[in-house]
Amino acid sequence: MAKEKIHDVIVNMDIMLGVPSKSAEEAYDKVEAFSTEKLLTIALEQLPFNEMEGAGINFIDGHIEGKLH
């Protein structure tokens, strides 16, 4: 049996985020300024994971507070 190696894989995905804003246009403007890490962190926070108990991430006024444990 061949030994397994780590291979890079590119994954493209659509992510829908709930972003507090006065309009959809404002929400898109806010999201364009987010880093990839921030986008993924918010997306993970908004998913209904039971396994993420202890997560302390809050998205308030465009800022992330707390961190994953």
C-alpha positions in Angstrom: 0.0 0.0 0.0 1.4 3.4 -1.0 2.2 5.9 1.8 -0.2 8.8 1.9 1.1 12.3 1.3 -0.5 15.7 1.8 -1.7 17.3 -1.5 -2.9 20.8 -1.9 -6.5 21.0 -3.2 -8.3 24.2 -4.4 -11.9 24.4 -3.1 -14.2 27.0 -4.5 -17.4 27.7 -2.5 -20.2 30.2 -2.1 -20.7 31.5 1.4 -23.7 33.4 2.5 -23.2 35.8 5.5 -25.6 37.8 7.6 -24.0 41.2 7.7 -25.6 44.0 9.7 -26.1 47.0 7.4 -28.6 49.6 6.3 -28.8 48.1 2.8 -27.6 45.2 0.7 -25.1 47.5 -1.1 -23.6 48.6 2.3 -23.3 44.9 3.3 -21.4 44.1 0.1 -19.2 47.2 0.7 -18.4 45.9 4.2 -17.6 42.4 3.1 -15.3 43.6 0.3 -13.0 45.0 3.0 -12.9 41.8 5.1 -9.8 39.5 5.0 -10.3 35.8 4.0 -9.8 34.8 7.6 -12.4 37.3 8.8 -14.9 36.0 6.2 -14.4 32.4 7.1 -14.5 33.1 10.8 -17.9 34.9 10.5 -19.2 32.1 8.2 -18.2 29.4 10.8 -19.8 31.4 13.6 -23.1 31.6 11.7 -23.3 27.9 11.0 -25.4 25.8 13.4 -22.5 23.6 14.7 -23.2 21.8 17.9 -19.5 20.9 18.1 -18.5 24.5 18.4 -19.5 24.9 22.0 -17.1 27.2 23.6 -16.6 29.4 20.6 -16.5 33.0 21.6 -16.8 34.9 18.3 -19.2 37.8 18.0 -19.6 39.9 14.9 -20.6 43.4 16.0 -20.4 46.5 13.9 -17.9 45.0 11.5 -15.6 43.8 14.2 -14.9 40.3 15.4 -14.5 39.9 19.2 -13.2 36.7 20.9 -11.6 33.6 19.4 -12.2 29.9 18.8 -11.0 27.7 21.6 
